[in-house]
Amino acid sequence: MFCISSLEENFPITVLESLACGIPVVGFKVGGIPEQIPEECGILVPPKNAKALGKALMNLLQDDELRENMSNNCRARCVAHYTINKLREGYIKLYSEILSRPT
């Protein structure tokens, strides 16, 4: 598992790297992290709540089945949303929408 304890993050690459490796993420629910990590891929807790963060880490550490399920979900999410082809499709769609607007 990967723990990201940042209190401010936009879209951390380390979280994407964890997803790609099938590693569940535990961290604070801040910035763009909730967008990256749905509940089936990790555990997010309220910001600055160290006790909740520790509890989430222990829960995931002690529950082999949960950790394995999240691991499988992480890899699947990465393939479904963050491959170069998916990102390219998103950019093409965005640019097409912008370019089709009247000037």
C-alpha positions as CSV (number, residue, x, y, z in Angstrom):
1,M,0.0,0.0,0.0
2,F,1.0,3.6,-0.5
3,C,0.4,6.4,1.9
4,I,0.2,10.0,0.7
5,S,0.0,12.3,3.7
6,S,0.0,15.6,1.8
7,L,-2.4,18.3,2.8
8,E,-2.3,20.0,-0.6
9,E,-2.1,18.2,-3.9
10,N,-3.5,18.8,-7.3
11,F,-3.0,15.6,-9.2
12,P,-0.1,13.7,-7.7
13,I,1.9,11.5,-10.1
14,T,2.8,9.2,-7.3
15,V,-0.8,8.2,-6.9
16,L,-1.0,7.3,-10.6
17,E,2.1,5.3,-10.3
18,S,0.6,3.4,-7.4
19,L,-2.5,2.7,-9.4
20,A,-0.4,1.5,-12.3
21,C,1.4,-0.9,-10.0
22,G,-1.8,-2.2,-8.4
23,I,-1.0,-0.6,-5.1
24,P,-3.9,0.6,-2.9
25,V,-3.6,4.2,-1.7
26,V,-4.3,5.6,1.8
27,G,-4.3,9.3,2.3
28,F,-6.1,12.5,3.1
29,K,-9.1,13.6,1.1
30,V,-7.6,16.8,-0.4
31,G,-7.1,18.4,-3.8
32,G,-7.3,16.1,-6.8
33,I,-6.7,12.9,-4.8
34,P,-10.4,12.0,-4.4
35,E,-10.7,12.2,-8.2
36,Q,-7.9,9.7,-8.6
37,I,-8.8,7.3,-5.8
38,P,-12.4,6.0,-5.5
39,E,-13.3,3.9,-2.5
40,E,-12.6,0.7,-4.4
41,C,-9.0,1.7,-4.9
42,G,-8.0,3.0,-1.5
43,I,-9.1,4.7,1.7
44,L,-9.2,8.5,2.0
45,V,-9.8,10.2,5.4
46,P,-10.5,13.8,6.4
47,P,-7.5,16.2,6.2
48,K,-5.2,16.5,9.3
49,N,-6.8,13.5,11.0
50,A,-3.7,11.4,11.8
51,K,-5.7,9.0,13.9
52,A,-8.1,8.2,11.0
53,L,-5.1,7.9,8.7
54,G,-3.4,5.4,11.0
55,K,-6.6,3.4,11.4
56,A,-7.0,3.2,7.6
57,L,-3.5,2.0,7.2
58,M,-4.0,-0.7,9.9
59,N,-7.3,-1.8,8.4
60,L,-5.7,-2.2,5.0
61,L,-2.6,-3.9,6.4
62,Q,-4.7,-6.4,8.4
63,D,-7.3,-7.2,5.7
64,D,-5.6,-9.3,3.0
65,E,-8.9,-9.7,1.0
66,L,-9.6,-6.0,1.0
67,R,-6.0,-5.2,0.0
68,E,-6.1,-7.7,-2.8
69,N,-9.4,-6.5,-4.2
70,M,-8.3,-2.9,-4.0
71,S,-5.0,-3.9,-5.8
72,N,-7.0,-5.4,-8.7
73,N,-9.2,-2.4,-8.8
74,C,-6.3,0.0,-8.9
75,R,-4.7,-1.6,-12.0
76,A,-8.1,-1.7,-13.7
77,R,-8.8,1.9,-13.0
78,C,-5.4,3.0,-14.3
79,V,-6.0,1.1,-17.6
80,A,-9.5,2.4,-17.9
81,H,-8.7,6.1,-17.2
82,Y,-5.0,7.0,-17.4
83,T,-3.4,5.3,-20.4
84,I,-1.8,7.4,-23.1
85,N,-4.7,6.5,-25.4
86,K,-7.4,7.6,-22.8
87,L,-5.6,10.8,-22.1
88,R,-5.1,11.5,-25.8
89,E,-8.9,10.9,-26.4
90,G,-9.7,13.4,-23.6
91,Y,-7.4,16.1,-25.0
92,I,-8.9,15.6,-28.5
93,K,-12.4,15.9,-27.2
94,L,-11.5,19.0,-25.2
95,Y,-9.7,20.7,-28.1
96,S,-12.6,19.8,-30.5
97,E,-15.1,21.4,-28.1
98,I,-13.0,24.5,-27.7
99,L,-12.4,24.9,-31.4
100,S,-16.0,24.4,-32.3
101,R,-17.1,27.4,-30.2
102,P,-18.0,30.5,-32.1
103,T,-15.3,33.2,-32.0
